[in-house]
């Protein structure tokens, strides 16, 4: 009888470890066919720069033993955020049992919600520092003090309350003192092979081709006055309030690529470095395997489906995928991992680790912003609303 996924992960982290990582290798193409353009993420360039392709991240890579030009389709940080978002949604939907921090703040535009899957610094984020639990500042609360007790020698506080920080990395850089850094153990990237850069022009065609100008003194709350003449100067153009034609201007035109590759890995050597105080070797190994299963569950929740939508103009269809335990040299020992199998393995290992003395909570810890943070949130929301207006 073949081993369960949970048993395979425990064995992979044993004293006689023979594997380097859990690895996912996938190939994608644009929905509709390889000839369709995709839109990579763009980044600022100097205003005088005329080569718009420099807004993309382009680099040479070794692909199948050859040096080829590639373009980044999704960076490591973005891939991690997509996995965290998938875990949050699965937890909200009752599919996975794990702890979560949650801030809710009422505003004039509705309630704002931020969870530990959204906060950029994860367990160490300033949103938690500047919040309260039952009227007590977060860092002085029992949960806050428990998280502050985490150390390189004992990761149990994070395993208990914020395990995603151990998987995706975290560092408490906002508080005084020297706090442990937890490196990212799950990494993933998507890149296009052999990019051919496209060109396009963006503009707008007004069905009426309205002409004229705006009285720039009366635009507040859209209560603007029409002026028949002028309209060339900034603040007077009809195009600035959504009317009139806009002449086509050069904008990034996307790329066509031979294929898009996705590489993801969960480092077993990195997981192995996590310490859990003075618990038994079996308990520590089981806890580490639970973290691997959680990372694998997040990856499958985000990327197991036949297609993935990354951003406007970047809708990708999966062509092939392999998942396995990587041996030294790069060969994969296949793992049969569905979303359900990964979640079940996580739940099984979480329960086993708890029985061995390394517990993980499953509840939501609700926090409220301190008055200063509440004011900052409200001001930001109100400002965004005025910009929309």
N, C-alpha and C positions, 0 to 999 in steps of 0.2 A: 504494500500500500504506500502511495506517495505521501510525503510529509505535507502538512498544512502550511499555508503561507507563514503563519506565526512561527511555527517550528523551524521553517527554513531561515527566517530572519534571526532567530535566536542562535541557530547553528552557525550562521554566517558571522556572528559576532563572538563566537567562542574562542577559547584559548588557542585553538589550532586554526585560526582564521586563514582561509585560502583565497578570499576575494578582496578586491580593493574598494568596490562601490556597488550600489544599485544604480543601474544606468538605463536611460531611455534614449533611444535613437529613432527619430522619425523624419520622414520626408513629406513635404507639402508642395502644392502648387496653387495658384490663384483659382478661386471658384470660377468655373467657365473655361479653364484651360490655361496652359503654360504661357500662351502669348499675351494674356491679359496683364496689364500693368498693376503693380502693387505700390502702395504708399508707405515707405519706411518712415520712422519718426524723424522729425526735423529738429535742427538745433541752430541757435543764433550764429550769424556770421557778421562780419563788418559791413556797414551800410554801403561802402564803396565796392564791395565784392560783387562782381557781375556773374560769376560762375555759381549758379544756384545748386549745382550738384554737391557743392561743398557744405550744404546744409545737412547732408546725410553723413553717417559714419561709414567710411569706406576703408578697407584694409586688406592686405594680402594675408591669406591663410594657407596652411597646409591641408588640403582636402584630398583624401585617397592618395597621399604621397606626392601630390603635385602642388606647386605654389599657384594659387588662383586668386583673382580679385573677388572680394565679397562685400556685401553691404549689410549692415545690421538691420534686422527686421524687428527685433525686440530684445532689449538689454536685460541683464541679470536682475536688476532691481525691479523692472517692470514684470518680468516673469514671476518673481517672488510675490509681488503684489497681486497678480492674478490668482495665484494659488491661495494666498490668504483670503482673498475675496470669495473664492469658491468654498473654503472652509467655513467662513462666516455664514454664507448662505445655507450651507449644509447644516450648520448648527441651528440657525434660525428655523430651518425646516424640519428639525428633529431627526436628521439622518445620522448625526455624529454627536457623541457625548464628550464634551471637553469644557474647561473653564473659559470664562470670558470677562473682561472688564468692559463696562459700558457707561458712557457719559450721555446724559440726556439734558438738553437745555432748551427751555421755551424761548421763542423769539417772536417778534411781530410778524414774521413770515412763516410761522410754523415751527415745530420742534426740530432741533438739530440732534442727530445721534452720531456718536463716535465710539467705535469699539476698539479693543486691543488688536483687532485684525486690520484696522484702518490707521491707527496712530503710527507715524513714521519711525519713532524710536521704540516702538513696542512697549515692553514692560517699563522702560525708563523714560517714557515720553513726558513732556512738560504738561500735557493735558491732565495726567494723573497727579503729578506734583501739585498742580494748581486746582485741585478738586477736594471734595470732602466726602467722607462716608459717615452718615448719621451725624452730621455737624462737626465731625473731627477731621482735621487736615489729613490728607491721604497718608503722608509719610509718618504721621503719629498714630495712625490706626493700626490695629493688629495685623491686617493684611499688608499694609504698607511697610510695617516694621519687618514682617516676614520676608517680603521681597528684598528689603534692604540687607537682609542677612545672607543673601546669596554670595557665594565665593567660588573661586576656581576649584577649591577642594570639595565643595558641596553645592551642587546645582539643584538639590531637592526643592528649594523654595520656588524656582522657576518651573521645574517639572510639575509641581503641585498647582501653581496658579497661572503660569504663562508659558506653556511648553513651546509655543511657536517662536519665542525669543531664542530658544536653544537651537532651533532648526534654521531659522532665517537670519540669525545674528542680531546682537544688540549690545549697546554700550551706554552706560549712564554717564553722558558727557555734560549734563545740565546741572548736576549737583556737585558741591564741593567734596573734595576727597578723591581717593584713587579707588575706582570701582572696576571690577573684572570686565574684560572684553570677551564676548562670546562670538566667535567667528561664524560666518555663514557656512552651514554644512550641506545645505541644498543649493545647488546652482543650476541654472538653465539659461540658454540663449537660443535665439533663432536668427539665422543669417541666410541671405540669398547668394547663390553662387553665379558668378559671371554676369554682373549687372550691366544692362544696357540702359542708359539714362534717357528718359523721355523729356519732352518739352511741351508746355501748354501755356495758355494765357487765360487769366481769370478776369472777368469783367461782369457787367450787368447791363441788360437791355430793358429799358423802361418801355412798356407797351405804348405809352403816350409820348415818349421822348420829351418829357417836361423840361422847359427851359426857364431861365430867370434866376432869382436868388432868394435868400432867406434874410430877414432882418435879424441879425445875430443877437440883438438885445432882447428878443422876445421868444427864445426857444425853450425856456423853462417849462417843464411839464407838457411839452409838445404844443404849447400855445404860441406858435410862430406866426410871423406875418410874411406874406408873399410880396416880393419886389420884382417888378417886371424886368429891370435891367441889372446888369452885373452878374455876380456869381462865380467869379474867377478866384477870389481870395478865400483863404481859409476862414471858416466861420460863416461864410455866405453861400456855400455850395449846397444845392439841393441834395446832392449825393450824400452829404453828411447826415441827413435825416431820413435817408432811404428812398429818395425820389431822383428821377433823371437817370441818364445813361452814365455808365462808368466805362471808360475806354479800356480795352483789354491790356493787361499788364503781365509781364513774365512772372510765373509762379512755379514752384517745384513741380516737375512733371511725372514723378514716380519712376519706377524702373520695371523692366521685364528681366526675368532671371531664368536660368536653366532649371533651377529647383530651389526650394527653401528647406534648409535642414534645421531640425531642432535637436539639441543635445542637452540632456538633463542628468544630473548625478546626485547621489546622496553618499557622502564620503564616510566609509566605514572606519577609516583611520581617525577621522575627525570626531565621529561619534564615540569612538573608543577612548578619546582623551577626556570625555566628560566624567567627572567624579561625583559620587553621591554619598559623601561622608564615610561612615564606618559600616555601611550595610554589607551584606554578604556579596560575594562575587556573583552568585546566581541572581540576586536582586538587581545588582547594577547592570548585568547583561540583559536582563528582562526589561528594565527601564529603557536602556539604549535601544533595544529592539522595538519597543513601543514608539519611540521617537521616529525611528526609520519608517515604521508602518504609518505613522501620522503624516510624515512628509510624502510618502507614496500615495496615501489616500488623497491628500491635497492635490498632488500632481494629476491623479486620475480624475478627480472631480473637475479639474480645470481643462484637461487636455485629452480625455479618453474618447470624446465624441468625434464623429466623422469630419467635422469642420470646426474652425475656430475663427472668431471675429476679433481682430485686434484693435482696429480703429477704422474710421471712414476710408474706404479705398483699400482695405487690407483684410479681405475675407478669404480664408485659406482652407483648401480641401486636403485632407490627409491622404497620401498615396501609399505609405507603408509605415510600419512601426515595429520595433522590437524592444522588449524589456527583459532585463536579466541581471544576474550577479556577474560582475566583470572579474575575470581572472587576470593576473599579471600577464601582460602581452596584449590585452584588449579583447580576447574572446569572451563571449557572453554565455553564461549558463541560463537558459530561458526561465523566466518566471511567468506563470499564468496569473495575471493580475487584472481583475475587473474592479470597477469602483466598489461594488459590494464586498468583494474579497478583501480589498485593502482596508475598508472600514471595519469589517468583521475582525480582521487580524489585529487592528489597533485596539478595538474594544477588548478582545481576548487578552492581549499583552498588557493593557492598562489594568485590567482586573488582576492578572497574575502578579504584576509588579506591586500592586496594592497589598495583596496578601503576603508578599515578601517584605513589606515594610517601606516601599517607595510609592506613596499614594499620589494620585492626581485627582483634583476636584472636578466637578461637572457643572457647578452652579455659575450664575451670573452675579458679579459684584457690581452693584449700581453706585455711581458717584455723581455728585452735582458740582458744577463749577463754583469756585470762590467768587465773590462779587466782582472783583476786577476782571476776571476771565469772562464772566457773564456779560459785563459791559462791553468788552472787546468783541465778543461773539455778536452781540446785538448791533454794535456799530458797524461791523463788517457786513452783516446781513442787510442792514438798512442802506448802506452805501451801494451794495450790489443791486438792491432793488431800485435805487435812484439811477444807477447806470443803465439798467434795463429800461427804465422809463424814458 
